[in-house]
Amino acid sequence: MIKVFTFLIDGFEPSEAIVPIDFMRRAKFDVTVVSLMGRKQVNGSQGVSVVADALFDEVKDQFPNADLLFLPGGPKTVNYLEYDDLKEVVMAHFKAGKKLAAICAAPMVFGRYGILKGEKATCYPGFEGDLEGAEFVHQPAVVSGQFITGAGAGAAVYFGFKLVEALADKRVADQIRSSVNYQKEV
C-alpha cells in the first residue's frame, strides 16, 4: 500500500490539503495527516480547522517507510522553515530518491532547502524566486523528477489527480475523476 504523510501547520490552506488527501484516500493510499503544532487540532486559513491523525513525534519513526511527503501551502507556509525536524525528514526522503509534493507557496520550502535544482516546478504567483535552481513552469501542477508541485487552491483538484497518477497510475486517477464527477470547464 502506498504510504503518504501530509504535514499541517496553523494557517494552512484547507482546499490545498483536503482535496489531495481526499483523492489519495479514494485511491486507497494510506494517508496520515501529521500536525507540526504539538496538538492535533490545526487551524487552517478561512476559519477551517482540521484534526490531524497524529503529532509529528508520534509517527516520526514511520517516515522512512513513506512513499510521499506532502506539504500544503497557505498564508503561513514560511513557518514550515522553522521546523528543523521536518527539514531532516524531507532531506532524508529526498536523498532516498522518494517523492515529495507541495502546493501553492509550499514548493518554496523545497527551493529553500536547495533540492529543486534542475527540476521544473510551479507555485503560487510571487514565490517563483524561492524555487531556487528550478525552472518555473506556469501550469496548475507539474511532475518533475521526485517532485509534484501545484500552483494554489484553484489547482487543488488537478494537483490531487497528478498525485494519484504519480503514485499509482492514470487509470486510478481516471477512476477518481469519474467518481467525483470531474468535468472540465466548457
N, C-alpha and C positions, 0 to 999 in steps of 0.2 A: 504494500500500500504506500502511496506517495505521502510523505510527511512534510507538513508546512508549519512554520511558526510565523505568526503575524504579531509585530510589536506595536503597542499603542502607548502614546504619551498624551497628557492633557493637551487639548487644543487640536487633536487630530480631526481630519475632515471625514465625517461619518460615511458619506456615499463612497469615498475612495477606499474605505476599509470594508464596509458591509457588503457592497455589491461583489467585489472579488472573492471575499470569504464565502458568500452565498454560492457563487458559481463553482468554487473549488469544492465545497461540501457536496453540491449536487453531482460533481464528478467523482464523488466517493473518496476524495483525498482526506487524510487525517490532518485537519487544521486546528492548531492550538493558538488561541488568542492570548498573548502574553502582555501583562501590564508592566511597564517600567516605573510605575508610580509608587510602589510599595503598598498598594491597596488594589483590590480587584476592580473597583469602580473607576473607570477612566472617563473623564469629562471631555467630550468632543466639542467642536465648534457648533454653532447653531443651536446650542442648548440640548444636544443629544448626548446622553451618557450610555456607556456600554459596560457590562460586567464581563471582565476577562475570565478566561478559563483558568489561568494560573498567574502567579507572580514570577518574575524573572528567576529568582533564586530557587523556586520550587522545581523548575524544569531545566535549569542550565546544564545539567549532566546529559540531557537528551539532545541538545543542539547539534552535536556531531552526527547524529542519525538523520538530520533533516535533509530533504531534497531541495527545499527552497526556504529562504528567509525573505520576509516581505515587510516593507516599511510604507504605510500610507502617509500622505502628506497632510497639509493643513497649515493654519496660521502660526503654529508653534513648532514647525518642523525643525528649525535650527536647534531646538532643545535636545534632539537626538544626539547631537555632538557632545553633550555634557556627560553622556553615559559611557565611560571607559570600558565597562564590561561588555556593552553592546558592540563597541568597536572591535574588541578582542574576538568576539564570536563571529562578526562579519568578516574580519580578516582571515580567520581560520577557515571559514566556509569558502571564501574566495580562493585561498591557497589550495584547498582541496578540489578546486575545479567545479564546485557546485553552483547552482543557480541562485541569483539574487534579484529581487524585484523591488521597485519603488515607483510611486506615482506622485504627480504634482510637484511640489518643491523637494520631496524626499530624495530624488536622484542626486541632489546636491550633496547628500551625505556620502554617497559612494565617490563623487567627484572630489570632495574634500579629503577623503581617505586615500586618494590617489590611485584608485583601482579601475577607473573608467578609461584610462589612457588607451587610445587606439580603437575604442568602441564607438558605435553610433548610439545616441540616446536622445530622449525627449524629456521635457519638463514643463512646468508652469512658466509662462512668459515672465521674464525678468531674472530667472535663475540660470540662464544659459551659461553665464560666466563662471558659475560654480561647478560646471560639468568638466572640471579640469582634465584636459587631454582628450576629451571625447569630441566627436563630430556631432553637433546638434542637428537633429532632423525634426522638421516641423510636421509631425504626424501624431495621431491620437495615442498610439502605442508603438514601441519599437522593440524588436528582439535582436540582440547583437551579442554573440559570444555567450557568456554566462548571464547576461543581464536582460531583464524585461523592464522597460520603463514606460510610464504613462504621463500624459500631458496635464491631467487635472480631473476635477469632479465630472466635467462634461464628457470625459473619455472613460469613465469608470466601467461602463458596460463593455466597451470594446477591449479595454485593458484586461478585464476579467476573462473574456474569451481567449485573449492571447496567452494568459497564464495557463489556462486549461490546455490549450493547444501545445504550448511549450513543454508542459509536464506530462501530458498524455498524448493526444493527437487530435487532428482536425475532426475526425469522426465523433469523438466525445464532445468536443466544443460545439459541433453542429447539433448534437442531441440536446445540449443545453440551450442553444439558440431556439430550437423548436419548443422545448419545454417551457421557456419563459415567454414564448410568442414574440420573439425579437423580430422587429420589422425595420428595415432601413427607411429613412425618410424618402418620400416620393416627390 
